[in-house]
Amino acid sequence: MKKIKFISAIALTLMLGACENYDLPNPPGQTNPAPDGYFENSSIALEPVTATLDLTQLNADNKFATVANITTLENFPEGYTLEIDMQVGSNDQFANVTTLSTVIEGDAVTVNPDLVNGAIQDIITREPGTLNVPARFIAYATRETTRMRLGGVDAFFGQELLSVKTLDYGKVIEDSYYFVPCNASGTPELTKAVRMENTAGSGVSPYDNPEFAIKLDIPADTEYRWVIAPASSMSAGVSATFFGCNATEDGMSGKLATGYTAGLMPINGAVLVTVNMDEESYTLSYAFDIIYPLYSGKTDAVLPLYTTNYINYTGVTAINQRWNIYTQADKEGVIFKVDDEVEAEVSEDGLVQTGGISQSGSTAISAPVKGNTLYWADVNLVQKTYSISAIQTISVIGAHNGWDLATAPALTPSKNLHTWTISDVELDGEFKFNCNNDWTLDFGGTPNPDYSGQSVYTLAFKGGNMSIEKGKYDIEINFETYPYIATFTKK
């Protein structure tokens, strides 16, 4: 075993010699090349850092952040230089990682504060604060252009949780914002204010998703004016910090700022207002009650997608290879196609596809499974994304078969996939419908009032267990009605 002081002295001389004109805190190049080989019997011991790393103070002091301390090296090869990369993980399982180059200063492993902050923003959160950040290290022995990893292909050292106080974001993005109508003179009418919803759903930091939206019904033949109010300004009643609008030529988008006057709504009817409080911008669009995944033909032959917030549209729909997104008849001409700048991603099993959509797209969206296939679809018209998951089988699973995926009786689809049926199924107690012999996609539900001896249930994606009295049943699932319905006829 060699003492680390000897090894790190070599590393310090060789590694910092090329950086002697380096002006902190600008980051060095982040190449992190793949290793040329492995020294499997070589290893390193790293002591974790317990003190909180205040990145703002480190930058003010023109210092790197010490993220670990080297205590020992074992079997380190002669004539090589020690290099260490740090991986920042999205969680303590390191499901996603960002790799940073480090600089060894004596026994200390150090990293530029800006790089640490950028890694946290990239894979954990953009919200400023003091966080416990998962970190681990990869060690290399380098000589000229050769880079050998210590300990083997999957060797990591010094895994720890770093306490990090991140850099100030530069602006405050609040948890909630309000849409505030104004009178004819542009004065906000606070009693009519309505809270906007984060477009990524509840529980998401506004720093990670600064978009908020609301659906409004704008009366015709009126000059409808509006501003955006942060929740803190609403509570304090300080209208001077409300955001006014500077519109583009068509009035359908623009910038937000506290110095602007109230915006003027250029359209009426059902309108979706979306604001991005990081970019301080807004867009206006028609709000659609339903949308149709359709390539050609009539919308009345399509299983549409539904919404509760005019942002996400979900549901069961049948797609035959190619599709676009059409809106309801009164908004004819609004069509979403594939976003050519967003590469679609398909799961390893070929059943799930995600991608982007755009009104300016010229190409139809593809589907991952050949032929007419039923999918569970989720489309976000604000973030312009879609996800479709193929439903190849639907089975009834429950107490009657011990909740065994392999033996759950499968239903038979109609030709257009809109209804699924099965006859003479023995049921007893709780049950659900599951898809693809798995629990990724499933339907539960609630019972409806008595239907002349039939048991009828309203189905919900990922709904709760249903229950039925013991007996033999014919079952039909109908996706043409909404909410979706399952009917059980006792034999």
Secondary structure, 3 states (H helix, E strand, C coil): CEEHHHHHHHHHHHHHHCCCCCCCCCCCCCCCCCCCEEECCCEEEEEECCCCEEHHHHHHCCCCEEEEEEEEEECCCCCCEEEEEEEEECCCCCCCEEEEECEEECCEEEECHHHHHHHHHHHCCCCCCEEEEEEEEEEEEEECCEEEEECCCCCCEEEEEEEEECCCCCCCCCCCEEEEEECCCCCECHHHCEECEECCCCCCCCCCCCEEEEEEEECCCCCCEEEEEEHHHHHHCCHHHCEEEEECCCCCEEEEECCCCCEECCCCEEEEEEEECCCCEEEEEECCCEEEEECCCCHHHCCCEECCCCCEEEEEEEEECEEEEEECHHHCCCEEEECCCCCCEECCCCCEEEEEEECCCCCCEECCCCCEEEEEEEEECCCCEEEEEEECCEEEEEHHHCCCHHHCCECEECCCCCEEEEEEEEEEEEEEEEECCCCCCEEEEEECCCECCEEEEEEEECCCCEEEEEEEEEEEEECCCCCCEEEEEEC
